[in-house]
């Protein structure tokens, strides 16, 4: 498989886990002390992170490393509220409201 395909797979998986956890690129940057341009390139599929960063992201999302680097074609198409607003900037109050909604939905599914 070409490196471009691995980049695409990682990008898709990363965005999937960001969406289902209600996380933005800014959250990853701040919470994990990551470089802004690095996170951007991972999300847009132009670069791959080093394995230590993959491990940090997996721990952050509570998933296995393989969940980020392997083809997860069985994912349903990401048709979430988060996906509709990807790349948008929200105020702190708006982000808090979104996070509260995500937690509410998660708790309903238990």
N, CA and C of each residue as an Amber inpcrd file, in Angstrom:
protein
   330
   0.8440000  -1.1770000   0.0000000   0.0000000   0.0000000   0.0000000
   0.8910000   1.2440000   0.0000000   0.4910000   2.2630000  -0.7350000
   1.3040000   3.4750000  -0.8160000   1.1520000   4.3130000   0.4500000
   2.1330000   5.1680000   0.6860000   2.0940000   6.0380000   1.8620000
   0.8820000   6.9610000   1.8200000   0.4820000   7.3900000   0.6270000
  -0.6870000   8.2600000   0.5130000  -1.9490000   7.5740000   1.0320000
  -2.0540000   6.2850000   0.8050000  -3.2220000   5.5530000   1.3020000
  -3.1930000   5.4870000   2.8230000  -2.0070000   5.2680000   3.4040000
  -1.8830000   5.2570000   4.8630000  -2.2510000   6.6180000   5.4580000
  -1.8490000   7.6750000   4.7830000  -2.2030000   9.0240000   5.2430000
  -3.7090000   9.2190000   5.2250000  -4.3410000   8.7630000   4.1580000
  -5.7900000   8.8830000   4.0190000  -6.5040000   8.0760000   5.1100000
  -6.0370000   6.8670000   5.3580000  -6.6370000   6.0090000   6.3860000
  -6.5050000   6.6640000   7.7590000  -5.2950000   7.1350000   8.0720000
  -5.0920000   7.7620000   9.3760000  -5.9730000   8.9870000   9.5290000
  -6.0180000   9.8220000   8.5080000  -6.8280000  11.0310000   8.5460000
  -8.3010000  10.7050000   8.7970000  -8.8120000   9.7420000   8.0590000
 -10.2200000   9.3500000   8.2120000 -10.4820000   8.8290000   9.6260000
  -9.6020000   7.9820000  10.1250000  -9.7860000   7.4210000  11.4610000
  -9.6760000   8.4910000  12.5410000  -8.6870000   9.3720000  12.4070000
  -8.5240000  10.4460000  13.3890000  -9.7630000  11.3310000  13.4280000
 -10.2440000  11.7330000  12.2680000 -11.4380000  12.5890000  12.2200000
 -12.6600000  11.8650000  12.7800000 -12.7370000  10.5600000  12.5620000
 -13.8450000   9.7710000  13.1080000 -13.8300000   9.8350000  14.6390000
 -12.6800000   9.5650000  15.2350000 -12.6030000   9.5670000  16.6990000
 -12.7310000  10.9740000  17.2770000 -12.2870000  11.9790000  16.5600000
 -12.5090000  13.3500000  17.0070000 -14.0020000  13.6540000  17.0120000
 -14.6950000  13.2650000  15.9530000 -16.1220000  13.5510000  15.8410000
 -16.9340000  12.8440000  16.9270000 -16.6720000  11.5630000  17.1390000
 -17.4950000  10.8440000  18.1180000 -17.1630000  11.2330000  19.5540000
 -16.0120000  11.8890000  19.7560000 -15.6490000  12.3660000  21.0910000
 -15.8450000  13.8660000  21.2490000 -16.3840000  14.4970000  20.2260000
 -16.6490000  15.9310000  20.3010000 -15.3830000  16.7630000  20.4550000
 -14.3020000  16.3330000  19.8050000 -13.0210000  17.0300000  19.9280000
 -12.6850000  17.7610000  18.6310000 -12.0290000  18.8840000  18.7920000
 -11.5830000  19.6750000  17.6450000 -10.0620000  19.5800000  17.5420000
  -9.5290000  20.1120000  16.4570000  -8.0800000  20.1750000  16.3280000
  -7.4870000  20.9890000  17.4800000  -8.1550000  22.0500000  17.8490000
  -7.6920000  22.8950000  18.9590000  -7.6370000  22.1000000  20.2550000
  -8.6270000  21.2400000  20.4800000  -8.6050000  20.3970000  21.6800000
  -7.3650000  19.5070000  21.6940000  -7.0700000  18.8730000  20.5590000
  -5.8940000  17.9970000  20.4890000  -4.6150000  18.7930000  20.7470000
  -4.5290000  19.9530000  20.1520000  -3.3470000  20.8020000  20.2990000
  -3.1480000  21.1740000  21.7670000  -4.2190000  21.6200000  22.4000000
  -4.1200000  22.0690000  23.7880000  -3.9940000  20.9110000  24.7710000
  -4.8100000  19.8870000  24.6060000  -4.8330000  18.7850000  25.5730000
  -3.5710000  17.9220000  25.5090000  -2.9950000  17.7740000  24.3240000
  -1.8360000  16.9030000  24.1560000  -0.5390000  17.6690000  23.8810000
  -0.6320000  19.0040000  23.9320000   0.5270000  19.8630000  23.6830000
   1.1790000  19.5230000  22.3430000   0.3390000  19.5070000  21.3020000
   0.8000000  19.1820000  19.9580000   0.9840000  20.4440000  19.1280000
   1.7530000  20.3320000  18.0780000   1.9910000  21.4220000  17.1580000
   0.7640000  21.6110000  16.2640000   0.3280000  22.8560000  16.1310000
  -0.8740000  23.1670000  15.3500000  -0.7730000  22.6860000  13.9080000
   0.3530000  22.9660000  13.2540000   0.4700000  22.5710000  11.8510000
   0.5550000  21.0590000  11.7040000   1.1400000  20.3730000  12.6830000
   1.2120000  18.9090000  12.6210000  -0.1930000  18.3160000  12.6670000
  -1.0060000  18.7730000  13.6040000  -2.3720000  18.2560000  13.7230000
  -3.1540000  18.5280000  12.4480000  -2.9800000  19.7130000  11.8970000
  -3.6630000  20.0630000  10.6560000  -3.2820000  19.1160000   9.5180000
  -1.9830000  18.8230000   9.3940000  -1.5480000  17.9410000   8.3070000
  -2.0190000  16.5120000   8.5080000  -2.1600000  16.0700000   9.7710000
  -2.6870000  14.7260000  10.0330000  -4.1520000  14.6590000   9.6310000
  -4.8960000  15.7170000   9.9840000  -6.3380000  15.7270000   9.6880000
  -6.6110000  15.8560000   8.1940000  -5.7710000  16.5900000   7.4740000
  -6.0440000  16.7410000   6.0420000  -5.3480000  15.6730000   5.2020000
  -4.6410000  14.7590000   5.8710000  -4.0650000  13.6140000   5.1660000
  -2.8090000  13.8870000   4.3760000  -2.0640000  14.9520000   4.7200000
  -0.8370000  15.2320000   3.9840000   0.4080000  14.6870000   4.6730000
   0.3050000  14.3510000   5.9590000   1.4340000  13.7780000   6.6830000
   0.9340000  12.7450000   7.6770000   1.8390000  11.8820000   8.0850000
   1.5690000  10.8980000   9.1280000   2.3180000  11.2990000  10.3960000
   1.7270000  11.0540000  11.5610000   2.4490000  11.3520000  12.8010000
   3.4800000  10.2680000  13.1150000   4.4400000  10.6220000  13.9580000
   5.3610000   9.6170000  14.4850000   4.5710000   8.6850000  15.4020000
   5.1170000   7.4920000  15.6180000   4.3850000   6.4870000  16.3800000
   4.1230000   6.9270000  17.8230000   5.0100000   7.7220000  18.4260000
   4.7550000   8.1910000  19.7880000   3.5210000   9.0920000  19.8290000
   3.2930000   9.8290000  18.7630000   2.0990000  10.6830000  18.6910000
   0.8480000   9.8380000  18.4570000   0.9790000   8.7790000  17.6570000
  -0.1480000   7.8540000  17.4560000  -0.5300000   7.2380000  18.8020000
   0.4790000   6.8330000  19.5700000   0.2170000   6.2510000  20.8920000
  -0.4680000   7.2520000  21.8200000  -0.0170000   8.5020000  21.7910000
  -0.6280000   9.5400000  22.6340000  -2.0840000   9.7800000  22.2300000
  -2.3500000   9.8040000  20.9300000  -3.7270000   9.9970000  20.4460000
  -4.6040000   8.8140000  20.8330000  -4.0860000   7.6060000  20.7010000
  -4.8610000   6.4160000  21.0600000  -5.2060000   6.4420000  22.5450000
  -4.2530000   6.7860000  23.3730000  -4.5030000   6.8750000  24.8240000
  -5.5480000   7.9550000  25.1190000  -5.4350000   9.0750000  24.4470000
  -6.3500000  10.2080000  24.6220000  -7.8020000   9.7930000  24.3190000
  -7.9820000   9.0300000  23.2460000  -9.3250000   8.6020000  22.8570000
  -9.7500000   7.2930000  23.5290000  -8.8400000   6.6450000  24.2570000
  -9.1600000   5.3840000  24.9120000  -9.3620000   4.2470000  23.9220000
  -8.5300000   4.2300000  22.8870000  -8.6400000   3.2250000  21.8240000
  -7.2790000   2.5640000  21.6170000  -7.2320000   1.5710000  20.7710000
  -5.9820000   0.9240000  20.4050000  -5.2990000   1.7010000  19.2870000
  -3.9890000   1.5910000  19.2290000  -3.2230000   2.2160000  18.1570000
  -3.7650000   1.7840000  16.7920000  -4.1140000   0.5180000  16.6830000
  -4.6040000  -0.0170000  15.4050000  -5.8910000   0.6710000  14.9510000
  -6.6580000   1.1950000  15.9040000  -7.8940000   1.8930000  15.5360000
  -7.6020000   3.1570000  14.7340000  -6.4100000   3.6830000  14.8770000
  -6.0270000   4.8840000  14.1300000  -5.2830000   4.5800000  12.8320000
  -4.5450000   3.4850000  12.8060000  -3.6650000   3.2650000  11.6550000
  -4.1520000   2.2050000  10.6790000  -5.1580000   1.4270000  11.0730000
  -5.6610000   0.3930000  10.1740000  -6.9290000   0.8700000   9.4680000
  -7.1650000   0.3110000   8.2980000  -8.3530000   0.6580000   7.5150000
  -9.5950000   0.1810000   8.2440000 -10.4180000   1.1110000   8.6110000
 -11.6680000   0.8080000   9.3140000 -12.8380000   1.1280000   8.3840000
 -12.8190000   0.5060000   7.2220000 -13.8480000   0.7800000   6.2090000
 -15.2530000   0.4940000   6.7060000 -15.3460000  -0.2610000   7.7750000
 -16.6770000  -0.5870000   8.2900000 -17.2910000   0.5600000   9.0770000
 -16.5330000   1.6760000   9.2460000 -17.1200000   2.8310000   9.9080000
 -18.3430000   3.2750000   9.1200000 -19.4090000   3.5990000   9.8150000
 -20.4920000   4.2350000   9.0710000 -19.9990000   5.6040000   8.6150000
 -20.5520000   6.0970000   7.5440000 -20.1460000   7.4170000   7.0790000
 -20.3820000   8.4070000   8.2090000 -19.3970000   9.2490000   8.4630000
 -19.5140000  10.1920000   9.5610000 -20.5330000  11.2440000   9.1690000
 -21.6990000  11.0770000   9.7070000 -22.7810000  12.0110000   9.4530000
 -23.2470000  12.5120000  10.8070000 -22.3640000  13.2480000  11.4600000
 -22.6270000  13.7430000  12.8010000 -22.6900000  15.2570000  12.7710000
 -23.1600000  15.8130000  13.8520000 -23.1430000  17.2660000  13.9680000
 -21.7250000  17.7940000  13.8410000 -20.7920000  17.1100000  14.4880000
 -19.3960000  17.5590000  14.4480000 -18.8740000  17.5980000  13.0160000
 -19.2380000  16.6130000  12.2150000 -18.7610000  16.5690000  10.8350000
 -19.2880000  17.7640000  10.0310000 -20.4870000  18.2150000  10.3510000
 -21.0670000  19.3420000   9.6240000 -20.3500000  20.6550000   9.9300000
 -19.7000000  20.7040000  11.0990000 -19.0590000  21.9430000  11.5180000
 -17.5450000  21.8610000  11.5230000 -16.9800000  20.8220000  10.8960000
 -15.5330000  20.6390000  10.8830000 -14.8630000  21.8770000  10.3150000
 -13.8550000  22.3490000  11.0140000 -13.1080000  23.5160000  10.5770000
 -13.6920000  24.8310000  11.0650000 -14.8680000  24.7900000  11.6500000
 -15.4860000  25.9910000  12.1860000 -14.8590000  26.3280000  13.5300000
 -14.8280000  27.5760000  13.8710000 -14.3530000  28.0020000  15.1860000
 -15.5720000  28.3680000  16.0250000 -15.5950000  27.8460000  17.2440000
 -16.7000000  28.1000000  18.1500000 -16.1880000  28.8370000  19.3760000
 -17.0830000  29.6020000  20.0010000 -16.7180000  30.2610000  21.2480000
 -16.6040000  29.2040000  22.3400000 -16.0100000  29.5840000  23.4440000
 -15.8580000  28.6510000  24.5630000 -17.2330000  28.1850000  25.0570000
 -18.1920000  29.0880000  25.1130000 -19.5430000  28.7320000  25.5630000
 -20.2040000  27.7530000  24.5920000 -20.0240000  27.9740000  23.2820000
 -20.5930000  27.0630000  22.2890000 -19.9670000  25.6750000  22.3840000
 -18.6390000  25.6390000  22.5800000 -17.9660000  24.3480000  22.7130000
 -18.4430000  23.6130000  23.9590000 -18.6550000  24.3290000  25.0310000
 -19.1530000  23.7080000  26.2590000 -20.5460000  23.1220000  26.0340000
 -21.3750000  23.8450000  25.3260000 -22.7170000  23.3480000  25.0140000
 -22.6520000  22.0920000  24.1450000 -21.7780000  22.0940000  23.1620000
 -21.6110000  20.9270000  22.2890000 -21.1050000  19.7390000  23.0950000
 -20.0970000  19.9500000  23.9410000 -19.5540000  18.8680000  24.7650000
 -20.6180000  18.3050000  25.7070000 -21.4390000  19.1830000  26.2890000
 -22.5130000  18.7150000  27.1720000 -23.5180000  17.8660000  26.4010000
 -23.8120000  18.2690000  25.1760000 -24.7390000  17.4950000  24.3470000
 -24.1520000  16.1300000  24.0250000 -22.8860000  16.0840000  23.6650000
 -22.2240000  14.8110000  23.3520000 -22.2620000  13.8960000  24.5760000
 -21.9620000  14.4290000  25.7460000 -21.9990000  13.6170000  26.9720000
 -23.4160000  13.1090000  27.2410000 -24.4020000  13.9580000  27.0030000
 -25.7960000  13.5570000  27.1820000 -26.1320000  12.3720000  26.2770000
 -25.7370000  12.4590000  25.0120000 -26.0150000  11.3960000  24.0640000
 -25.2810000  10.1160000  24.4650000 -24.0110000  10.2420000  24.8540000
 -23.2440000   9.0740000  25.2850000 -23.9260000   8.3720000  26.4560000
 -24.3860000   9.1520000  27.4190000 -25.0360000   8.5720000  28.5990000
 -26.3640000   7.9110000  28.2560000 -27.0540000   8.4140000  27.2670000
 -28.3240000   7.8100000  26.8240000 -28.1020000   6.4510000  26.1680000
 -26.9160000   6.2760000  25.5730000 -26.6210000   5.0350000  24.8490000
 -26.1910000   3.9090000  25.7910000 -25.9160000   4.2290000  27.0400000
 -25.4490000   3.2080000  28.0060000 -26.5860000   2.3630000  28.5170000
